Amino acid sequence: KKNYYTLTMKNIIITGGAGFIGSHVVREFVRNLPQTRIINLDALTYAGNLENLKDIENEPNYIFEKADITKPEELKAVFERYQPEAIVHLAAESHVDRSITDPNAFINTNVNGTANLLNLCREFWPLNPDHQHGNFPNEKRTNLFYHVSTDEVYGALGETGFFTEETPYDPKSPYSASKAASDHLVRAYGNTYGMPFIISNCSNNYGPNHFPEKLIPLMIQNCLAGKPLPVYGDGLNVRDWLYVDDHCSAIDRVLHKGRSGEVYNIGGNNEKTNIEIVRLIINILGKSEELIQFVNDRPGHDRRYAIDNTKITTELGWKPVHTFEQGIRETIQKTKGTVPFVF
């Protein structure tokens, strides 16, 4: 039995709960916290899909609210209705390529949307300005703003080294800059107004129900359909890959056991080049490498990301359980049984 302080929380809002990571988090919380009402707040933009949650939509502690974080009046109505004790903030524009062509959409959702949520928490929660960074005893904490972010805020690495929680921010794309700005806003509200907060920065997620604009779901769906597999540049860009179920268990652990005012880096210990991944998918599906099509690299394409997850493993006892090979096989197996997205 989990003896977590948040079991006393009656209402938790998860923003972006119909999206890829969000839907997995909603499912985990609905099943693991039966006494807590889990409110899935999502605007249902192109990447949000309530079909992802069909299996839990009738659970008594699950509620869906269609609302847009860029519209304060919609958010306020949800806050008034449920009086949430905690926010798990996942709603975001997250595709680097889209941020290059339309940066304002990312600034509006990721920066202004986060500010809207923070302002409502400030309005609805009893905050103590005397509480400074890190000075929120968990056993006395009744509210929490948990901001789920990305390792891309740290910029890029060379061939060696890892991102730690102390790595200076150096975002390279409009997407990562917008996430860096939202991280700073959360920290600022904590330090200025005494708002209990936690930030986690994760590596690249993959798994079932991922919208096929990202590398892995696009390659799987194109491979299944016998379509070309577009690979940027030389295919040697490196990412640390985190299976979405492992990320969910980390979010659960951070929400319940993490210390307020802290940052936790969540990584999967699975560094792979893009071309390695594409070749593995081809191999698993029994297709030909002739499908690979190298295309012009995208502007400002960071060469390598990798996370040092020592802090969360030593302080909170979390670690990823999926190897990349296990996770990708499970993802492919579950993708083959679904209807592909139609563009």
C-alpha positions in Angstrom: 0.0 0.0 0.0 1.3 3.4 -0.9 1.5 5.6 2.2 1.7 8.9 0.2 0.7 12.3 1.5 -1.2 13.1 -1.7 -3.8 10.4 -0.9 -5.4 13.1 1.2 -5.8 15.2 -2.0 -9.3 14.9 -3.3 -8.9 16.5 -6.7 -5.9 16.5 -9.1 -6.0 18.2 -12.5 -3.8 16.7 -15.2 -3.4 19.1 -18.1 -3.0 17.6 -21.5 -4.4 14.3 -20.3 -5.6 13.3 -23.7 -2.2 13.6 -25.2 0.5 10.9 -25.5 2.2 11.1 -22.2 -0.8 12.7 -20.4 -3.1 9.8 -21.3 -0.7 7.3 -19.8 -0.4 9.4 -16.6 -4.2 9.8 -16.3 -4.7 6.0 -16.6 -1.9 5.4 -13.9 -3.4 7.9 -11.5 -7.0 6.8 -12.0 -6.1 3.2 -11.2 -3.6 3.9 -8.4 -5.5 6.7 -6.6 -9.1 5.4 -6.4 -10.0 7.9 -3.6 -8.8 10.9 -5.6 -10.8 12.5 -8.4 -8.6 12.8 -11.5 -9.6 15.6 -13.8 -8.3 15.4 -17.3 -8.2 18.9 -18.7 -7.4 19.0 -22.4 -8.3 21.3 -25.4 -8.3 18.3 -27.8 -6.0 19.8 -30.3 -4.6 17.7 -33.1 -2.5 15.5 -30.8 -5.2 14.9 -28.2 -7.3 11.8 -28.5 -9.9 10.6 -26.0 -9.8 7.2 -27.7 -6.5 6.7 -25.7 -8.6 6.6 -22.5 -11.5 4.4 -23.6 -10.6 1.8 -21.0 -11.0 4.1 -18.0 -13.6 6.7 -19.2 -16.3 5.1 -17.0 -14.2 4.9 -13.8 -15.9 6.7 -10.9 -12.9 8.9 -10.1 -12.2 10.0 -13.7 -13.6 13.2 -15.2 -12.8 14.9 -18.5 -13.0 18.7 -18.9 -12.5 20.2 -22.4 -10.7 23.5 -21.7 -7.8 25.5 -23.2 -5.0 26.6 -21.0 -4.6 29.7 -23.2 -8.1 30.8 -22.1 -8.2 31.9 -18.5 -11.9 32.0 -18.3 -12.2 28.3 -19.3 -9.6 27.4 -16.8 -11.2 29.3 -14.0 -14.5 27.6 -14.4 -12.7 24.2 -14.0 -10.9 25.5 -10.9 -14.1 26.8 -9.4 -15.9 23.5 -10.0 -13.2 21.1 -8.6 -11.0 23.2 -6.2 -7.9 21.2 -7.1 -5.2 20.6 -4.6 -2.6 19.7 -7.2 -1.8 20.3 -10.8 0.2 18.0 -13.0 1.0 20.2 -16.0 1.7 18.3 -19.2 -0.3 20.3 -21.8 2.2 21.7 -24.3 3.0 22.2 -27.9 5.9 19.8 -28.2 7.1 19.2 -31.8 10.4 21.0 -32.7 9.7 21.1 -36.4 6.3 22.8 -35.8 8.0 25.3 -33.5 10.3 26.3 -36.3 7.5 27.1 -38.7 5.0 28.5 -36.1 6.9 29.7 -32.9 4.0 31.9 -31.7 1.8 28.9 -31.1 4.4 27.5 -28.8 4.9 30.8 -26.9 1.2 31.1 -26.5 0.5 27.6 -25.2 3.8 26.8 -23.3 4.5 30.2 -21.8 1.2 32.1 -21.6 -0.8 28.9 -20.8 1.5 28.0 -18.0 1.3 31.5 -16.6 -2.5 31.3 -16.7 -2.4 28.1 -14.6 0.0 29.6 -12.1 -2.1 32.7 -11.7 -5.2 30.6 -10.9 -3.2 28.5 -8.4 -2.1 31.7 -6.8 -5.7 32.8 -6.6 -7.2 29.6 -5.3 -4.5 28.3 -3.0 -3.4 29.7 0.4 0.2 30.5 -0.2 2.9 31.6 2.2 5.4 34.2 0.8 7.7 33.3 3.8 8.4 29.9 2.2 11.4 30.2 0.0 12.9 27.7 -2.4 12.9 24.2 -1.0 11.3 25.1 2.3 8.0 23.2 1.9 7.9 20.2 4.3 6.1 17.4 2.4 4.1 16.3 5.4 2.6 19.8 5.7 2.1 20.4 2.0 -1.5 20.6 0.9 -1.0 21.9 -2.7 1.5 21.3 -5.4 2.2 22.6 -8.9 4.1 19.8 -10.7 5.5 21.0 -14.1 6.5 18.3 -16.5 9.3 19.6 -18.8 12.0 18.4 -21.2 15.7 17.9 -21.3 15.8 20.1 -24.4 15.9 23.2 -22.2 19.6 22.3 -21.5 20.7 22.7 -25.1 23.0 20.1 -26.7 25.8 17.9 -25.6 29.0 16.8 -27.3 30.0 13.2 -27.6 30.4 12.8 -23.8 28.8 14.1 -20.7 25.2 14.2 -19.3 22.6 16.8 -18.4 22.2 17.1 -14.6 19.8 19.3 -12.6 22.6 21.9 -12.4 23.2 22.1 -16.1 22.7 25.8 -17.3 19.8 26.3 -19.6 20.7 26.8 -23.2 17.7 26.1 -25.4 18.3 25.9 -29.1 14.8 25.8 -30.7 11.6 27.9 -30.3 10.1 24.8 -28.6 12.8 24.3 -26.1 13.0 28.1 -25.4 9.3 28.2 -24.7 9.7 25.2 -22.3 12.6 26.9 -20.6 10.6 30.1 -20.1 7.7 28.1 -18.5 10.2 26.3 -16.2 11.5 29.7 -15.1 8.0 31.0 -14.5 7.1 28.0 -12.3 10.3 28.6 -10.3 9.6 32.3 -10.0 6.1 31.8 -8.7 7.4 29.4 -6.1 10.1 31.7 -4.9 8.0 34.9 -5.1 4.6 33.8 -3.8 5.5 30.7 -1.8 3.8 28.3 -4.2 4.9 24.7 -3.7 6.3 23.4 -7.0 8.3 20.6 -8.5 9.8 20.5 -12.0 10.9 17.4 -13.9 12.9 17.4 -17.1 12.6 14.1 -19.1 14.4 12.7 -22.1 12.6 11.6 -25.3 9.5 9.5 -24.7 8.2 6.7 -26.9 5.4 4.2 -26.6 1.9 3.3 -27.7 -0.6 6.0 -28.8 2.1 8.5 -29.9 1.0 10.9 -32.6 3.1 10.1 -35.7 4.9 13.3 -36.2 7.7 12.2 -33.9 10.5 9.9 -35.1 9.5 6.5 -33.7 5.7 6.5 -34.4 6.3 7.9 -37.8 8.9 5.2 -38.7 6.6 2.4 -37.4 3.6 3.6 -39.3 5.5 4.3 -42.5 7.3 1.0 -42.2 4.0 -0.9 -41.8 2.7 0.9 -44.9 5.8 0.3 -46.9 6.4 4.1 -47.2 9.8 5.9 -47.3 11.4 6.4 -43.9 12.8 10.0 -43.8 15.9 10.4 -41.7 17.4 13.8 -41.0 21.0 14.5 -42.0 23.3 11.6 -41.4 21.0 9.9 -38.9 23.7 10.1 -36.1 21.8 12.5 -33.8 21.7 10.8 -30.4 18.8 10.8 -27.9 18.2 9.1 -24.5 14.9 7.3 -24.9 12.4 6.8 -22.1 9.5 4.3 -22.4 6.3 6.2 -21.5 5.3 3.7 -18.8 8.6 4.3 -17.1 8.0 8.0 -17.3 4.6 7.6 -15.7 6.0 5.7 -12.8 8.6 8.5 -12.3 5.9 11.2 -12.4 3.9 9.2 -9.8 7.0 8.9 -7.6 8.0 12.6 -8.0 4.4 13.8 -7.2 4.2 11.7 -4.1 7.7 11.7 -2.7 9.6 14.5 -4.4 10.7 17.6 -2.4 9.0 20.9 -3.2 11.2 23.4 -4.9 13.3 20.7 -6.5 14.1 19.6 -10.0 14.3 16.0 -11.1 15.8 14.7 -14.3 14.1 11.6 -15.7 16.1 9.6 -18.2 15.8 6.1 -19.6 19.5 5.2 -19.8 18.9 4.3 -23.5 21.1 6.4 -25.8 20.5 5.6 -29.4 21.2 7.3 -32.8 18.3 7.9 -35.0 19.5 5.6 -37.7 20.0 2.7 -35.1 16.3 3.1 -34.2 15.1 3.1 -37.8 17.2 0.0 -38.6 15.9 -1.8 -35.4 12.2 -1.0 -36.4 12.9 -2.3 -40.0 14.5 -5.4 -38.6 11.6 -6.2 -36.2 9.0 -5.6 -38.9 11.0 -7.6 -41.5 11.2 -4.8 -44.0 14.0 -3.6 -46.3 16.6 -0.9 -45.5 15.9 0.5 -49.0 12.9 2.3 -47.4 15.4 4.6 -45.6 15.5 8.1 -47.2 18.0 10.6 -45.9 16.7 14.1 -46.1 18.0 17.6 -45.4 18.7 18.2 -41.7 16.3 20.5 -39.8 17.6 23.9 -38.7 19.5 23.9 -35.4 19.2 20.1 -34.9 20.8 19.4 -31.6 23.4 16.6 -31.9 23.0 14.8 -28.6 21.0 14.7 -25.4 21.6 12.4 -22.5 20.3 12.6 -18.9 22.1 11.8 -15.6 19.2 10.5 -13.5 21.2 9.9 -10.4 19.2 12.3 -8.3 15.8 10.6 -8.8 17.2 7.1 -8.5 19.1 7.8 -5.2 16.7 10.2 -3.5 13.3 8.7 -4.6 14.3 5.1 -5.5 13.0 5.3 -9.0 14.6 3.6 -12.0 13.5 2.7 -15.5 12.6 -0.9 -16.0 12.4 -1.2 -19.8 15.3 -1.6 -22.1 14.9 0.1 -25.5 14.5 -3.2 -27.2 11.7 -4.3 -24.9 10.0 -0.9 -25.2 10.2 -0.7 -29.0 8.8 -4.2 -29.4 5.9 -3.5 -27.1 5.3 -0.2 -28.9 5.3 -1.9 -32.3 3.0 -4.7 -31.1 0.4 -2.3 -29.8 0.7 0.0 -32.8 0.0 -2.9 -35.3 -3.4 -3.4 -33.7 -4.5 0.2 -34.1 -5.9 2.2 -37.0 -3.2 4.6 -38.2 -3.8 8.3 -37.9 -5.1 9.9 -41.1 -3.4 13.2 -42.2 
